[in-house]
Amino acid sequence: MMLDTRSYIGVYLQPAFLVCVVVLAAAGAGMSVTMKKLGIVFKKEPLPLKKSLGDLDQSSLAPYRVASKQKITNPDTLKALGTEDYIQWVLEDTGQATHSPVSRCLVFVTYYALPDRVPHVPEECWTGSGYQKLGGGAESITFEVDNNADFKAKVPGKYLVFGPKTSNPLQSSLRIPILYFFKVNGQYASSRQDARMALNKNLFGKYSYFSKVELAFNMSSVAPSKEQAVTASERLLAVILPILEGEHWPDWENSKRDTLR
């Protein structure tokens, strides 16, 4: 059956339709002007780190030592990551026995100075790399971080376990605990949804940023229990978090004062 396209075009040329289009456009423009008058900032400016993550002082990580530094060489992977400011280091806890399931940890920290989206979380990255989530998926946890000196924090995060998608019986028993959290505009967030909410709440700020901290205990043939992984993470975070806060991540309170100037 042939359709008369002129009849359809005619609908969009009717005065009533054109009036609606004009009203909606005017309303949208008016709302944009109103929001600008209220001081709402749509386009954020980049907020750089105090110091690049790659310049993190290895000697300050004691009792941990950097066993290896991993670089992302695949351009597509780096593009998907969305930033070139990251560290992916294997840290060895010299206070642990070498055969301990938590003696080594893969630390993956990324930073986004101008976030327009929250990147992939382990649930997506590891699944896309040939692994599968085991158990009930991600669990909410709270890291009790205390360096017994000048730093103490309760950090909400996620815990989950992955295993390879394989029929090989030698690999099928492999278990990889992953723990992660975000630092977003001066506050901690446990999930991508919470990170997005923190970004969206910053209506009047000139800047926005976030960083993701991910810990993977996949350096041993025997996987640590959840309690072992969380305790080991808290011990590691008591060392590295004060360094990230003091020497690398932006001073959020100072950036807010800059917004008012």
Secondary structure in CASP SS format (residue, H / E / C, confidence):
PFRMAT SS
TARGET T0000
AUTHOR 0000-0000-0000
METHOD secondary structure of the structure
MODEL  1
M C 1.00
M C 1.00
L C 1.00
D C 1.00
T H 1.00
R H 1.00
S H 1.00
Y H 1.00
I H 1.00
G H 1.00
V H 1.00
Y H 1.00
L C 1.00
Q C 1.00
P H 1.00
A H 1.00
F H 1.00
L H 1.00
V H 1.00
C H 1.00
V H 1.00
V H 1.00
V H 1.00
L H 1.00
A H 1.00
A H 1.00
A H 1.00
G H 1.00
A H 1.00
G H 1.00
M H 1.00
S H 1.00
V H 1.00
T H 1.00
M H 1.00
K H 1.00
K H 1.00
L C 1.00
G C 1.00
I C 1.00
V C 1.00
F C 1.00
K C 1.00
K C 1.00
E E 1.00
P C 1.00
L C 1.00
P C 1.00
L C 1.00
K C 1.00
K C 1.00
S C 1.00
L H 1.00
G H 1.00
D H 1.00
L C 1.00
D C 1.00
Q H 1.00
S H 1.00
S H 1.00
L H 1.00
A C 1.00
P C 1.00
Y E 1.00
R E 1.00
V E 1.00
A E 1.00
S E 1.00
K E 1.00
Q C 1.00
K C 1.00
I C 1.00
T C 1.00
N C 1.00
P H 1.00
D H 1.00
T H 1.00
L H 1.00
K H 1.00
A H 1.00
L H 1.00
G C 1.00
T C 1.00
E C 1.00
D C 1.00
Y E 1.00
I E 1.00
Q E 1.00
W E 1.00
V E 1.00
L E 1.00
E E 1.00
D E 1.00
T C 1.00
G C 1.00
Q C 1.00
A C 1.00
T C 1.00
H C 1.00
S C 1.00
P C 1.00
V C 1.00
S C 1.00
R E 1.00
C E 1.00
L E 1.00
V E 1.00
F E 1.00
V E 1.00
T E 1.00
Y E 1.00
Y E 1.00
A C 1.00
L C 1.00
P C 1.00
D C 1.00
R C 1.00
V C 1.00
P C 1.00
H C 1.00
V C 1.00
P H 1.00
E H 1.00
E H 1.00
C H 1.00
W C 1.00
T H 1.00
G H 1.00
S H 1.00
G C 1.00
Y E 1.00
Q E 1.00
K E 1.00
L E 1.00
G E 1.00
G E 1.00
G E 1.00
A E 1.00
E E 1.00
S E 1.00
I E 1.00
T E 1.00
F E 1.00
E E 1.00
V E 1.00
D E 1.00
N C 1.00
N C 1.00
A C 1.00
D C 1.00
F C 1.00
K E 1.00
A E 1.00
K E 1.00
V E 1.00
P E 1.00
G E 1.00
K E 1.00
Y E 1.00
L E 1.00
V E 1.00
F E 1.00
G E 1.00
P E 1.00
K C 1.00
T C 1.00
S C 1.00
N C 1.00
P C 1.00
L C 1.00
Q C 1.00
S C 1.00
S C 1.00
L C 1.00
R C 1.00
I E 1.00
P E 1.00
I E 1.00
L E 1.00
Y E 1.00
F E 1.00
F E 1.00
K E 1.00
V E 1.00
N C 1.00
G C 1.00
Q E 1.00
Y E 1.00
A E 1.00
S C 1.00
S C 1.00
R H 1.00
Q H 1.00
D H 1.00
A H 1.00
R H 1.00
M H 1.00
A H 1.00
L H 1.00
N H 1.00
K H 1.00
N C 1.00
L C 1.00
F C 1.00
G C 1.00
K C 1.00
Y E 1.00
S C 1.00
Y C 1.00
F E 1.00
S E 1.00
K E 1.00
V E 1.00
E E 1.00
L E 1.00
A E 1.00
F C 1.00
N C 1.00
M C 1.00
S C 1.00
S C 1.00
V C 1.00
A C 1.00
P C 1.00
S C 1.00
K H 1.00
E H 1.00
Q H 1.00
A H 1.00
V H 1.00
T H 1.00
A H 1.00
S H 1.00
E H 1.00
R H 1.00
L H 1.00
L H 1.00
A H 1.00
V H 1.00
I H 1.00
L H 1.00
P H 1.00
I H 1.00
L H 1.00
E H 1.00
G H 1.00
E H 1.00
H H 1.00
W C 1.00
P C 1.00
D C 1.00
W H 1.00
E H 1.00
N H 1.00
S H 1.00
K H 1.00
R H 1.00
D H 1.00
T H 1.00
L H 1.00
R C 1.00
END
